[in-house]
Amino acid sequence: MQNAAGPAFLADCPTRLAVEIISDKWAVLVLFGLSHRPRRHGELVDLIGGVSRKVLTQTLRRLQTYGLVARHAEAPRRVEYSLTDLGRTLVEPIEVLTTWARDHGGAIVAFQDAARAATSAPARAAD
């Protein structure tokens, strides 16, 4: 049965799975971090500011279960992660999103600042 709003709104639509994957806070950064070459876990921690080792491990495992990232273990202490062919298909959309963020991020911050100023102005006026 098709939802009146369109197939993307159905619970089992692949579009929802794709949005779920890329809406994870760290997934896009990990995918982008692997877009140029394979990297070791520690390299990704250093590259992606603010991610903990535990959360990075969870993110990498989740991306592996989706078939987007491959784990290559040459020795117990030598593990690298790389994008799969499927994972590489996300590089271009992520680059487009990155360009959009670079071009419009300032406008979003300005809007947020203006909204904060507008909500705090009445409180200051009452003082």
Buried (B, 14 or more C-beta within 10 A) or exposed (E): EEEEEEEEEBEEBEEBEBEEBBEBEBBBBBBBBBBEEBBEBEBBBEBBEEBEEEBBBEBBEBBBEBEBBBBEEEEEEEBBBBBBEEBBEBBEEBEEBEEEEEEEEEEEEEEEEEEEEEEEEEEEEEE
